[in-house]
Amino acid sequence: MNSNYQTPDDLLLARKLAEKVPLESQAWLAFDHAVFREGGHINAKHREWIALGVALATQCAYCIDVHVRGARRHGSTSEELAEVAAVAAAVKGGATLAHGLMALRLHESAGPQPAPAAQP
């Protein structure tokens, strides 16, 4: 059994995937290029920080790789990337807590608690 579910070599398949869905691939690439363009109200370094934070929260290994390299290219320090990771962790933790609040609401709105099943 192969335990290498994610490897850098997977990125070599991107072209093959794009060939199978050319319309979708072209649309995504156009959007990606627009988002990571020079100019705009957010500079390139901060765009990479946002992208890295999202990549860390969504746990996309390939995105983490791409956006760490992008952040380095725009002068990010390891201390800055550590802060990006801390912010992403706090937001991800906040989202977990928010879903916990929803779970509590759903539990409480479900009516009276059923009696537990007898244990043997």
Secondary structure, 3 states (H helix, E strand, C coil): CCCCCCCHHHHHHHHHHHHHCHHHHHHHHHHHHHHCCCCCCCCHHHHHHHHHHHHHHHCCHHHHHHHHHHHHHCCCCHHHHHHHHHHHHHHHHHHHHHHHHHHHHHHHHCCCCCCCCCCC
